[in-house]
Amino acid sequence: MFSIRFLDYAKKKVEKLIKNNAEIQERLASCLIKLKNNPFDLSLKTHKVRSKLFGVKYSSSVTGDIRIIWDFDEENEEIKVLEVYDIGGHSGNKSVY
């Protein structure tokens, strides 16, 4: 099981994204639970991407269009922390990758 740590940049984007939107808040909570238990759960559609701001990271689906960008230390199996770098749309000019 992993713990999840949000970078300050991601925290601000999450707050803005879930503000006054209970559905996205619930979907994000469900996504985070799955990430903690198994970041490669098939329902998350996890895959590597090249983020505009953070380079090569992992992307998982929160909703049809919203993705969460994260990474972890694959070489050190004792470190069980997923770091969330970004969250946002998959398409459009403000996409996260």
PDB file as gemmi writes it, atoms N, CA and C in Angstrom:
CRYST1    1.000    1.000    1.000  90.00  90.00  90.00 P 1                      
ATOM      1  N   MET A   1       0.838  -1.183   0.000  1.00  0.00           N  
ATOM      2  CA  MET A   1       0.000   0.000   0.000  1.00  0.00           C  
ATOM      3  C   MET A   1       0.884   1.247   0.000  1.00  0.00           C  
ATOM      4  N   PHE A   2       0.467   2.233  -0.752  1.00  0.00           N  
ATOM      5  CA  PHE A   2       1.225   3.470  -0.899  1.00  0.00           C  
ATOM      6  C   PHE A   2       0.567   4.604  -0.120  1.00  0.00           C  
ATOM      7  N   SER A   3       1.361   5.575   0.263  1.00  0.00           N  
ATOM      8  CA  SER A   3       0.805   6.839   0.748  1.00  0.00           C  
ATOM      9  C   SER A   3       0.923   7.831  -0.409  1.00  0.00           C  
ATOM     10  N   ILE A   4       0.125   8.879  -0.352  1.00  0.00           N  
ATOM     11  CA  ILE A   4       0.107   9.850  -1.448  1.00  0.00           C  
ATOM     12  C   ILE A   4       0.477  11.219  -0.914  1.00  0.00           C  
ATOM     13  N   ARG A   5       1.392  11.872  -1.614  1.00  0.00           N  
ATOM     14  CA  ARG A   5       1.824  13.221  -1.247  1.00  0.00           C  
ATOM     15  C   ARG A   5       1.614  14.129  -2.457  1.00  0.00           C  
ATOM     16  N   PHE A   6       0.941  15.248  -2.232  1.00  0.00           N  
ATOM     17  CA  PHE A   6       0.681  16.218  -3.291  1.00  0.00           C  
ATOM     18  C   PHE A   6       1.714  17.329  -3.254  1.00  0.00           C  
ATOM     19  N   LEU A   7       2.313  17.646  -4.389  1.00  0.00           N  
ATOM     20  CA  LEU A   7       3.155  18.835  -4.473  1.00  0.00           C  
ATOM     21  C   LEU A   7       2.246  20.050  -4.345  1.00  0.00           C  
ATOM     22  N   ASP A   8       2.781  21.174  -3.908  1.00  0.00           N  
ATOM     23  CA  ASP A   8       1.974  22.388  -3.724  1.00  0.00           C  
ATOM     24  C   ASP A   8       1.230  22.767  -5.003  1.00  0.00           C  
ATOM     25  N   TYR A   9       1.882  22.637  -6.141  1.00  0.00           N  
ATOM     26  CA  TYR A   9       1.269  22.953  -7.429  1.00  0.00           C  
ATOM     27  C   TYR A   9       0.001  22.125  -7.636  1.00  0.00           C  
ATOM     28  N   ALA A  10       0.094  20.824  -7.345  1.00  0.00           N  
ATOM     29  CA  ALA A  10      -1.045  19.922  -7.518  1.00  0.00           C  
ATOM     30  C   ALA A  10      -2.144  20.217  -6.504  1.00  0.00           C  
ATOM     31  N   LYS A  11      -1.765  20.570  -5.277  1.00  0.00           N  
ATOM     32  CA  LYS A  11      -2.763  20.891  -4.251  1.00  0.00           C  
ATOM     33  C   LYS A  11      -3.660  22.038  -4.704  1.00  0.00           C  
ATOM     34  N   LYS A  12      -3.050  23.073  -5.248  1.00  0.00           N  
ATOM     35  CA  LYS A  12      -3.813  24.236  -5.700  1.00  0.00           C  
ATOM     36  C   LYS A  12      -4.755  23.862  -6.841  1.00  0.00           C  
ATOM     37  N   LYS A  13      -4.271  23.032  -7.755  1.00  0.00           N  
ATOM     38  CA  LYS A  13      -5.111  22.626  -8.886  1.00  0.00           C  
ATOM     39  C   LYS A  13      -6.269  21.741  -8.430  1.00  0.00           C  
ATOM     40  N   VAL A  14      -6.026  20.870  -7.454  1.00  0.00           N  
ATOM     41  CA  VAL A  14      -7.086  20.014  -6.922  1.00  0.00           C  
ATOM     42  C   VAL A  14      -8.162  20.864  -6.263  1.00  0.00           C  
ATOM     43  N   GLU A  15      -7.744  21.810  -5.424  1.00  0.00           N  
ATOM     44  CA  GLU A  15      -8.713  22.675  -4.746  1.00  0.00           C  
ATOM     45  C   GLU A  15      -9.598  23.404  -5.750  1.00  0.00           C  
ATOM     46  N   LYS A  16      -8.998  23.903  -6.808  1.00  0.00           N  
ATOM     47  CA  LYS A  16      -9.752  24.622  -7.836  1.00  0.00           C  
ATOM     48  C   LYS A  16     -10.691  23.673  -8.594  1.00  0.00           C  
ATOM     49  N   LEU A  17     -10.215  22.478  -8.863  1.00  0.00           N  
ATOM     50  CA  LEU A  17     -10.975  21.505  -9.638  1.00  0.00           C  
ATOM     51  C   LEU A  17     -12.204  20.997  -8.880  1.00  0.00           C  
ATOM     52  N   ILE A  18     -12.062  20.722  -7.586  1.00  0.00           N  
ATOM     53  CA  ILE A  18     -13.166  20.129  -6.828  1.00  0.00           C  
ATOM     54  C   ILE A  18     -14.104  21.153  -6.200  1.00  0.00           C  
ATOM     55  N   LYS A  19     -13.693  22.420  -6.225  1.00  0.00           N  
ATOM     56  CA  LYS A  19     -14.529  23.464  -5.628  1.00  0.00           C  
ATOM     57  C   LYS A  19     -15.909  23.450  -6.282  1.00  0.00           C  
ATOM     58  N   ASN A  20     -16.929  23.286  -5.473  1.00  0.00           N  
ATOM     59  CA  ASN A  20     -18.323  23.278  -5.928  1.00  0.00           C  
ATOM     60  C   ASN A  20     -18.617  22.182  -6.944  1.00  0.00           C  
ATOM     61  N   ASN A  21     -17.884  21.073  -6.905  1.00  0.00           N  
ATOM     62  CA  ASN A  21     -18.139  19.983  -7.836  1.00  0.00           C  
ATOM     63  C   ASN A  21     -18.024  18.647  -7.095  1.00  0.00           C  
ATOM     64  N   ALA A  22     -19.128  18.220  -6.510  1.00  0.00           N  
ATOM     65  CA  ALA A  22     -19.157  17.009  -5.690  1.00  0.00           C  
ATOM     66  C   ALA A  22     -18.836  15.757  -6.508  1.00  0.00           C  
ATOM     67  N   GLU A  23     -19.276  15.729  -7.762  1.00  0.00           N  
ATOM     68  CA  GLU A  23     -19.032  14.546  -8.589  1.00  0.00           C  
ATOM     69  C   GLU A  23     -17.539  14.334  -8.818  1.00  0.00           C  
ATOM     70  N   ILE A  24     -16.828  15.382  -9.175  1.00  0.00           N  
ATOM     71  CA  ILE A  24     -15.378  15.253  -9.393  1.00  0.00           C  
ATOM     72  C   ILE A  24     -14.679  14.937  -8.081  1.00  0.00           C  
ATOM     73  N   GLN A  25     -15.157  15.525  -6.995  1.00  0.00           N  
ATOM     74  CA  GLN A  25     -14.570  15.249  -5.685  1.00  0.00           C  
ATOM     75  C   GLN A  25     -14.701  13.755  -5.354  1.00  0.00           C  
ATOM     76  N   GLU A  26     -15.852  13.167  -5.626  1.00  0.00           N  
ATOM     77  CA  GLU A  26     -16.056  11.747  -5.366  1.00  0.00           C  
ATOM     78  C   GLU A  26     -15.198  10.881  -6.287  1.00  0.00           C  
ATOM     79  N   ARG A  27     -15.118  11.245  -7.548  1.00  0.00           N  
ATOM     80  CA  ARG A  27     -14.319  10.474  -8.507  1.00  0.00           C  
ATOM     81  C   ARG A  27     -12.835  10.536  -8.145  1.00  0.00           C  
ATOM     82  N   LEU A  28     -12.374  11.714  -7.705  1.00  0.00           N  
ATOM     83  CA  LEU A  28     -10.978  11.857  -7.303  1.00  0.00           C  
ATOM     84  C   LEU A  28     -10.696  11.008  -6.065  1.00  0.00           C  
ATOM     85  N   ALA A  29     -11.596  11.026  -5.097  1.00  0.00           N  
ATOM     86  CA  ALA A  29     -11.416  10.218  -3.884  1.00  0.00           C  
ATOM     87  C   ALA A  29     -11.316   8.736  -4.237  1.00  0.00           C  
ATOM     88  N   SER A  30     -12.173   8.279  -5.142  1.00  0.00           N  
ATOM     89  CA  SER A  30     -12.143   6.885  -5.583  1.00  0.00           C  
ATOM     90  C   SER A  30     -10.819   6.563  -6.281  1.00  0.00           C  
ATOM     91  N   CYS A  31     -10.361   7.474  -7.133  1.00  0.00           N  
ATOM     92  CA  CYS A  31      -9.090   7.299  -7.845  1.00  0.00           C  
ATOM     93  C   CYS A  31      -7.930   7.207  -6.852  1.00  0.00           C  
ATOM     94  N   LEU A  32      -7.916   8.057  -5.852  1.00  0.00           N  
ATOM     95  CA  LEU A  32      -6.822   8.063  -4.872  1.00  0.00           C  
ATOM     96  C   LEU A  32      -6.793   6.776  -4.053  1.00  0.00           C  
ATOM     97  N   ILE A  33      -7.963   6.242  -3.724  1.00  0.00           N  
ATOM     98  CA  ILE A  33      -8.023   4.970  -2.991  1.00  0.00           C  
ATOM     99  C   ILE A  33      -7.418   3.860  -3.842  1.00  0.00           C  
ATOM    100  N   LYS A  34      -7.783   3.840  -5.121  1.00  0.00           N  
ATOM    101  CA  LYS A  34      -7.228   2.825  -6.021  1.00  0.00           C  
ATOM    102  C   LYS A  34      -5.724   2.999  -6.187  1.00  0.00           C  
ATOM    103  N   LEU A  35      -5.268   4.247  -6.307  1.00  0.00           N  
ATOM    104  CA  LEU A  35      -3.827   4.497  -6.426  1.00  0.00           C  
ATOM    105  C   LEU A  35      -3.078   3.991  -5.201  1.00  0.00           C  
ATOM    106  N   LYS A  36      -3.633   4.218  -4.015  1.00  0.00           N  
ATOM    107  CA  LYS A  36      -2.987   3.764  -2.783  1.00  0.00           C  
ATOM    108  C   LYS A  36      -2.849   2.248  -2.755  1.00  0.00           C  
ATOM    109  N   ASN A  37      -3.891   1.561  -3.206  1.00  0.00           N  
ATOM    110  CA  ASN A  37      -3.900   0.098  -3.148  1.00  0.00           C  
ATOM    111  C   ASN A  37      -3.128  -0.551  -4.290  1.00  0.00           C  
ATOM    112  N   ASN A  38      -3.308  -0.032  -5.493  1.00  0.00           N  
ATOM    113  CA  ASN A  38      -2.644  -0.600  -6.667  1.00  0.00           C  
ATOM    114  C   ASN A  38      -2.613   0.456  -7.764  1.00  0.00           C  
ATOM    115  N   PRO A  39      -1.509   1.182  -7.918  1.00  0.00           N  
ATOM    116  CA  PRO A  39      -1.444   2.251  -8.905  1.00  0.00           C  
ATOM    117  C   PRO A  39      -1.620   1.774 -10.350  1.00  0.00           C  
ATOM    118  N   PHE A  40      -1.546   0.473 -10.571  1.00  0.00           N  
ATOM    119  CA  PHE A  40      -1.693  -0.057 -11.917  1.00  0.00           C  
ATOM    120  C   PHE A  40      -3.007  -0.826 -12.087  1.00  0.00           C  
ATOM    121  N   ASP A  41      -3.977  -0.522 -11.226  1.00  0.00           N  
ATOM    122  CA  ASP A  41      -5.324  -1.082 -11.364  1.00  0.00           C  
ATOM    123  C   ASP A  41      -5.821  -0.756 -12.770  1.00  0.00           C  
ATOM    124  N   LEU A  42      -6.360  -1.732 -13.466  1.00  0.00           N  
ATOM    125  CA  LEU A  42      -6.768  -1.536 -14.859  1.00  0.00           C  
ATOM    126  C   LEU A  42      -7.793  -0.423 -15.038  1.00  0.00           C  
ATOM    127  N   SER A  43      -8.644  -0.206 -14.047  1.00  0.00           N  
ATOM    128  CA  SER A  43      -9.670   0.837 -14.173  1.00  0.00           C  
ATOM    129  C   SER A  43      -9.070   2.242 -14.192  1.00  0.00           C  
ATOM    130  N   LEU A  44      -7.832   2.401 -13.721  1.00  0.00           N  
ATOM    131  CA  LEU A  44      -7.171   3.716 -13.715  1.00  0.00           C  
ATOM    132  C   LEU A  44      -6.539   4.055 -15.058  1.00  0.00           C  
ATOM    133  N   LYS A  45      -6.367   3.055 -15.904  1.00  0.00           N  
ATOM    134  CA  LYS A  45      -5.745   3.246 -17.223  1.00  0.00           C  
ATOM    135  C   LYS A  45      -4.368   3.916 -17.100  1.00  0.00           C  
ATOM    136  N   THR A  46      -3.600   3.491 -16.117  1.00  0.00           N  
ATOM    137  CA  THR A  46      -2.290   4.066 -15.839  1.00  0.00           C  
ATOM    138  C   THR A  46      -1.304   3.774 -16.966  1.00  0.00           C  
ATOM    139  N   HIS A  47      -0.572   4.812 -17.355  1.00  0.00           N  
ATOM    140  CA  HIS A  47       0.463   4.670 -18.379  1.00  0.00           C  
ATOM    141  C   HIS A  47       1.463   5.812 -18.232  1.00  0.00           C  
ATOM    142  N   LYS A  48       2.644   5.627 -18.810  1.00  0.00           N  
ATOM    143  CA  LYS A  48       3.661   6.682 -18.765  1.00  0.00           C  
ATOM    144  C   LYS A  48       3.355   7.740 -19.807  1.00  0.00           C  
ATOM    145  N   VAL A  49       3.617   8.992 -19.434  1.00  0.00           N  
ATOM    146  CA  VAL A  49       3.427  10.123 -20.344  1.00  0.00           C  
ATOM    147  C   VAL A  49       4.580  11.099 -20.175  1.00  0.00           C  
ATOM    148  N   ARG A  50       4.714  11.996 -21.114  1.00  0.00           N  
ATOM    149  CA  ARG A  50       5.687  13.074 -20.994  1.00  0.00           C  
ATOM    150  C   ARG A  50       4.903  14.333 -20.668  1.00  0.00           C  
ATOM    151  N   SER A  51       4.954  14.741 -19.414  1.00  0.00           N  
ATOM    152  CA  SER A  51       4.265  15.939 -18.938  1.00  0.00           C  
ATOM    153  C   SER A  51       5.007  17.179 -19.429  1.00  0.00           C  
ATOM    154  N   LYS A  52       4.261  18.208 -19.787  1.00  0.00           N  
ATOM    155  CA  LYS A  52       4.872  19.456 -20.248  1.00  0.00           C  
ATOM    156  C   LYS A  52       5.751  20.081 -19.171  1.00  0.00           C  
ATOM    157  N   LEU A  53       5.313  19.980 -17.928  1.00  0.00           N  
ATOM    158  CA  LEU A  53       6.039  20.631 -16.830  1.00  0.00           C  
ATOM    159  C   LEU A  53       7.007  19.716 -16.082  1.00  0.00           C  
ATOM    160  N   PHE A  54       6.730  18.401 -16.057  1.00  0.00           N  
ATOM    161  CA  PHE A  54       7.471  17.530 -15.152  1.00  0.00           C  
ATOM    162  C   PHE A  54       8.228  16.387 -15.825  1.00  0.00           C  
ATOM    163  N   GLY A  55       8.181  16.299 -17.125  1.00  0.00           N  
ATOM    164  CA  GLY A  55       8.895  15.221 -17.811  1.00  0.00           C  
ATOM    165  C   GLY A  55       8.126  13.913 -17.790  1.00  0.00           C  
ATOM    166  N   VAL A  56       8.825  12.802 -17.839  1.00  0.00           N  
ATOM    167  CA  VAL A  56       8.185  11.490 -17.904  1.00  0.00           C  
ATOM    168  C   VAL A  56       7.657  11.109 -16.521  1.00  0.00           C  
ATOM    169  N   LYS A  57       6.364  10.916 -16.459  1.00  0.00           N  
ATOM    170  CA  LYS A  57       5.669  10.534 -15.224  1.00  0.00           C  
ATOM    171  C   LYS A  57       4.574   9.543 -15.587  1.00  0.00           C  
ATOM    172  N   TYR A  58       3.781   9.149 -14.622  1.00  0.00           N  
ATOM    173  CA  TYR A  58       2.627   8.287 -14.867  1.00  0.00           C  
ATOM    174  C   TYR A  58       1.359   9.126 -14.898  1.00  0.00           C  
ATOM    175  N   SER A  59       0.393   8.673 -15.685  1.00  0.00           N  
ATOM    176  CA  SER A  59      -0.913   9.316 -15.757  1.00  0.00           C  
ATOM    177  C   SER A  59      -1.970   8.273 -15.454  1.00  0.00           C  
ATOM    178  N   SER A  60      -2.952   8.660 -14.635  1.00  0.00           N  
ATOM    179  CA  SER A  60      -4.088   7.792 -14.343  1.00  0.00           C  
ATOM    180  C   SER A  60      -5.361   8.580 -14.549  1.00  0.00           C  
ATOM    181  N   SER A  61      -6.403   7.877 -14.958  1.00  0.00           N  
ATOM    182  CA  SER A  61      -7.684   8.506 -15.258  1.00  0.00           C  
ATOM    183  C   SER A  61      -8.503   8.740 -13.990  1.00  0.00           C  
ATOM    184  N   VAL A  62      -8.992   9.973 -13.838  1.00  0.00           N  
ATOM    185  CA  VAL A  62      -9.925  10.309 -12.753  1.00  0.00           C  
ATOM    186  C   VAL A  62     -11.343  10.263 -13.320  1.00  0.00           C  
ATOM    187  N   THR A  63     -11.545  10.927 -14.455  1.00  0.00           N  
ATOM    188  CA  THR A  63     -12.806  10.882 -15.201  1.00  0.00           C  
ATOM    189  C   THR A  63     -12.447  10.688 -16.671  1.00  0.00           C  
ATOM    190  N   GLY A  64     -13.433  10.788 -17.540  1.00  0.00           N  
ATOM    191  CA  GLY A  64     -13.172  10.646 -18.962  1.00  0.00           C  
ATOM    192  C   GLY A  64     -12.111  11.600 -19.473  1.00  0.00           C  
ATOM    193  N   ASP A  65     -12.083  12.819 -18.957  1.00  0.00           N  
ATOM    194  CA  ASP A  65     -11.116  13.806 -19.433  1.00  0.00           C  
ATOM    195  C   ASP A  65     -10.063  14.191 -18.394  1.00  0.00           C  
ATOM    196  N   ILE A  66     -10.319  14.007 -17.139  1.00  0.00           N  
ATOM    197  CA  ILE A  66      -9.395  14.473 -16.098  1.00  0.00           C  
ATOM    198  C   ILE A  66      -8.379  13.383 -15.758  1.00  0.00           C  
ATOM    199  N   ARG A  67      -7.116  13.788 -15.755  1.00  0.00           N  
ATOM    200  CA  ARG A  67      -6.005  12.884 -15.454  1.00  0.00           C  
ATOM    201  C   ARG A  67      -5.225  13.393 -14.251  1.00  0.00           C  
ATOM    202  N   ILE A  68      -4.623  12.453 -13.536  1.00  0.00           N  
ATOM    203  CA  ILE A  68      -3.747  12.799 -12.424  1.00  0.00           C  
ATOM    204  C   ILE A  68      -2.343  12.337 -12.813  1.00  0.00           C  
ATOM    205  N   ILE A  69      -1.369  13.223 -12.662  1.00  0.00           N  
ATOM    206  CA  ILE A  69       0.021  12.941 -13.020  1.00  0.00           C  
ATOM    207  C   ILE A  69       0.795  12.664 -11.740  1.00  0.00           C  
ATOM    208  N   TRP A  70       1.476  11.525 -11.690  1.00  0.00           N  
ATOM    209  CA  TRP A  70       2.159  11.109 -10.470  1.00  0.00           C  
ATOM    210  C   TRP A  70       3.405  10.298 -10.811  1.00  0.00           C  
ATOM    211  N   ASP A  71       4.193  10.018  -9.780  1.00  0.00           N  
ATOM    212  CA  ASP A  71       5.390   9.205  -9.949  1.00  0.00           C  
ATOM    213  C   ASP A  71       5.768   8.584  -8.606  1.00  0.00           C  
ATOM    214  N   PHE A  72       6.645   7.599  -8.649  1.00  0.00           N  
ATOM    215  CA  PHE A  72       7.172   6.970  -7.441  1.00  0.00           C  
ATOM    216  C   PHE A  72       8.548   6.416  -7.747  1.00  0.00           C  
ATOM    217  N   ASP A  73       9.262   6.039  -6.724  1.00  0.00           N  
ATOM    218  CA  ASP A  73      10.611   5.508  -6.874  1.00  0.00           C  
ATOM    219  C   ASP A  73      10.518   4.016  -7.188  1.00  0.00           C  
ATOM    220  N   GLU A  74      10.644   3.684  -8.456  1.00  0.00           N  
ATOM    221  CA  GLU A  74      10.513   2.285  -8.885  1.00  0.00           C  
ATOM    222  C   GLU A  74      11.691   1.427  -8.446  1.00  0.00           C  
ATOM    223  N   GLU A  75      12.843   2.044  -8.241  1.00  0.00           N  
ATOM    224  CA  GLU A  75      14.045   1.284  -7.914  1.00  0.00           C  
ATOM    225  C   GLU A  75      14.128   0.923  -6.437  1.00  0.00           C  
ATOM    226  N   ASN A  76      13.532   1.729  -5.580  1.00  0.00           N  
ATOM    227  CA  ASN A  76      13.582   1.468  -4.146  1.00  0.00           C  
ATOM    228  C   ASN A  76      12.208   0.984  -3.688  1.00  0.00           C  
ATOM    229  N   GLU A  77      12.033  -0.314  -3.596  1.00  0.00           N  
ATOM    230  CA  GLU A  77      10.738  -0.893  -3.257  1.00  0.00           C  
ATOM    231  C   GLU A  77      10.313  -0.597  -1.824  1.00  0.00           C  
ATOM    232  N   GLU A  78      11.226  -0.119  -0.992  1.00  0.00           N  
ATOM    233  CA  GLU A  78      10.884   0.183   0.391  1.00  0.00           C  
ATOM    234  C   GLU A  78      10.177   1.531   0.520  1.00  0.00           C  
ATOM    235  N   ILE A  79      10.382   2.406  -0.430  1.00  0.00           N  
ATOM    236  CA  ILE A  79       9.724   3.712  -0.400  1.00  0.00           C  
ATOM    237  C   ILE A  79       8.359   3.565  -1.045  1.00  0.00           C  
ATOM    238  N   LYS A  80       7.331   3.758  -0.283  1.00  0.00           N  
ATOM    239  CA  LYS A  80       5.966   3.533  -0.761  1.00  0.00           C  
ATOM    240  C   LYS A  80       5.177   4.841  -0.783  1.00  0.00           C  
ATOM    241  N   VAL A  81       5.725   5.837  -1.483  1.00  0.00           N  
ATOM    242  CA  VAL A  81       5.071   7.144  -1.577  1.00  0.00           C  
ATOM    243  C   VAL A  81       4.845   7.483  -3.047  1.00  0.00           C  
ATOM    244  N   LEU A  82       3.610   7.798  -3.383  1.00  0.00           N  
ATOM    245  CA  LEU A  82       3.306   8.316  -4.712  1.00  0.00           C  
ATOM    246  C   LEU A  82       3.257   9.831  -4.599  1.00  0.00           C  
ATOM    247  N   GLU A  83       3.979  10.523  -5.454  1.00  0.00           N  
ATOM    248  CA  GLU A  83       3.959  11.979  -5.464  1.00  0.00           C  
ATOM    249  C   GLU A  83       3.091  12.459  -6.619  1.00  0.00           C  
ATOM    250  N   VAL A  84       2.070  13.243  -6.280  1.00  0.00           N  
ATOM    251  CA  VAL A  84       1.165  13.774  -7.298  1.00  0.00           C  
ATOM    252  C   VAL A  84       1.717  15.117  -7.756  1.00  0.00           C  
ATOM    253  N   TYR A  85       1.945  15.228  -9.059  1.00  0.00           N  
ATOM    254  CA  TYR A  85       2.543  16.427  -9.632  1.00  0.00           C  
ATOM    255  C   TYR A  85       1.518  17.369 -10.236  1.00  0.00           C  
ATOM    256  N   ASP A  86       0.468  16.825 -10.833  1.00  0.00           N  
ATOM    257  CA  ASP A  86      -0.470  17.668 -11.571  1.00  0.00           C  
ATOM    258  C   ASP A  86      -1.798  16.927 -11.701  1.00  0.00           C  
ATOM    259  N   ILE A  87      -2.838  17.690 -11.954  1.00  0.00           N  
ATOM    260  CA  ILE A  87      -4.150  17.135 -12.239  1.00  0.00           C  
ATOM    261  C   ILE A  87      -4.846  18.097 -13.174  1.00  0.00           C  
ATOM    262  N   GLY A  88      -5.565  17.562 -14.129  1.00  0.00           N  
ATOM    263  CA  GLY A  88      -6.277  18.427 -15.061  1.00  0.00           C  
ATOM    264  C   GLY A  88      -6.742  17.672 -16.277  1.00  0.00           C  
ATOM    265  N   GLY A  89      -7.188  18.418 -17.255  1.00  0.00           N  
ATOM    266  CA  GLY A  89      -7.757  17.836 -18.455  1.00  0.00           C  
ATOM    267  C   GLY A  89      -6.751  17.106 -19.321  1.00  0.00           C  
ATOM    268  N   HIS A  90      -7.278  16.179 -20.091  1.00  0.00           N  
ATOM    269  CA  HIS A  90      -6.486  15.390 -21.021  1.00  0.00           C  
ATOM    270  C   HIS A  90      -6.424  16.079 -22.375  1.00  0.00           C  
ATOM    271  N   SER A  91      -7.424  16.892 -22.659  1.00  0.00           N  
ATOM    272  CA  SER A  91      -7.493  17.538 -23.968  1.00  0.00           C  
ATOM    273  C   SER A  91      -7.553  19.059 -23.803  1.00  0.00           C  
ATOM    274  N   GLY A  92      -7.399  19.760 -24.893  1.00  0.00           N  
ATOM    275  CA  GLY A  92      -7.478  21.217 -24.871  1.00  0.00           C  
ATOM    276  C   GLY A  92      -6.128  21.859 -24.634  1.00  0.00           C  
ATOM    277  N   ASN A  93      -6.120  23.212 -24.671  1.00  0.00           N  
ATOM    278  CA  ASN A  93      -4.854  23.932 -24.537  1.00  0.00           C  
ATOM    279  C   ASN A  93      -4.308  23.949 -23.111  1.00  0.00           C  
ATOM    280  N   LYS A  94      -5.096  23.541 -22.146  1.00  0.00           N  
ATOM    281  CA  LYS A  94      -4.608  23.481 -20.755  1.00  0.00           C  
ATOM    282  C   LYS A  94      -4.447  22.037 -20.294  1.00  0.00           C  
ATOM    283  N   SER A  95      -4.177  21.132 -21.218  1.00  0.00           N  
ATOM    284  CA  SER A  95      -4.020  19.724 -20.864  1.00  0.00           C  
ATOM    285  C   SER A  95      -2.756  19.532 -20.034  1.00  0.00           C  
ATOM    286  N   VAL A  96      -2.738  18.464 -19.254  1.00  0.00           N  
ATOM    287  CA  VAL A  96      -1.598  18.211 -18.378  1.00  0.00           C  
ATOM    288  C   VAL A  96      -0.468  17.482 -19.093  1.00  0.00           C  
ATOM    289  N   TYR A  97      -0.740  16.998 -20.296  1.00  0.00           N  
ATOM    290  CA  TYR A  97       0.328  16.414 -21.130  1.00  0.00           C  
ATOM    291  C   TYR A  97      -0.087  16.414 -22.571  1.00  0.00           C  
TER     292      TYR A  97                                                      
END                                                                             
